Amino acid sequence: MPLVIIALMFTSVLPGCNEELPPVQAEELVIPSSMRSDKVFNKIASTDPPIENWPFFQGGWTANHIDQCCMPQGAFEEQFIDAFSAAFSELLYVKRNGERAGFRPYTIVSDITILKYEDTESAERSFINISETQELRDSTYRGITLNTLTYCDDPKMWDEDSMPCYLIHSGPFVIYFFGREDVAKDILDRIIVTFGV
């Protein structure tokens, strides 16, 4: 009995837990072209409440040192400048409504990669090729045009059989992420809150 009471008390003290947030909406995303991919990530991750992450679950790379394992399938290397990738732990991910994604420290609930290209046209070509290679579908979410699919990966690693995948293009940036449905939608909302106009 005391264990149940402790668990309920722990859940109840999470800031903003179960608060309903107004839906986010935008006509387009505008990411300043002067930003680097790691700064785009930091801006998204710092929306309230900020996302914490293990340092070994994230990293960046440049055109001189392309990390093939983190590049989305179909991404172009031509005119590529830099990228940043991060995987989110269930324990450390706090959704916008204040609810923790879960309590397992090494269970990954989402993965994001942000690619920056020399210009908008190069990013758009990469966006189109990723979409075609992975057979993503055109979609709209809260006013933003993006491409989606249901991604299937190793369920032993992800604790899920399938999960949504999102691909967004804005100026010289391509943002590719997938994960558990509630967390992936939360990341999508964070992107819209951060860069939506």
C-alpha positions, 0 to 999 in steps of 0.5 A: 500500500505505501508504494502505491501512495508514493507513486501517486504522490510522485505523479501528482507533483509533476509541473502542469501534469495533465493540463490541456494546452491550446492547439498550436496552429501556423501557416508556415515554418520560418527557421532563420537561415543564419542558424546552425542545426544544433541551434535549431535543436536547442531552440526546439528543445528549450520550449516550455518545459525544456527537454533534458537529454543524455549527452551521449544520445546526441551529436552533430556532424559536418559535410567533412565528417558525415555520419551515415548511420544518422543521415535519413535514408535518401538525404543528399550530401551535395550542398550539405553543411551540417546536421544535429541528431538526438535520441530522447529518453523516456525518463527525461522527456517531459511533454508540453503539458508537463507529463513525463513520457515515462520512467525508463531511463534508457528507453528511447521514445523519439529520434530527431535529425536536423540537416542544414544545406547551403540553400533552400533549393538543395534542402528541397531536393533532399526533402523530395528525395527522402520523401520518395526513397522512404515513400512518405505521404504529403500531409498537413498538421495544424496548418503546416505542410509536411510528409509522413509515414508509419515507420517500422523499426526493431521493436526490441529497441523502441518498445513499439512495433510501428511509429509515426515519422515526420519530414519537414522542410523550411528554408535550408533546413530539413527536419526528420524525426520519428518516435512513439506517437505521443512524443512525436506529436509533441515534438511536432507541436514544439517545432510549430510553437518555436518556428511557426508564423 
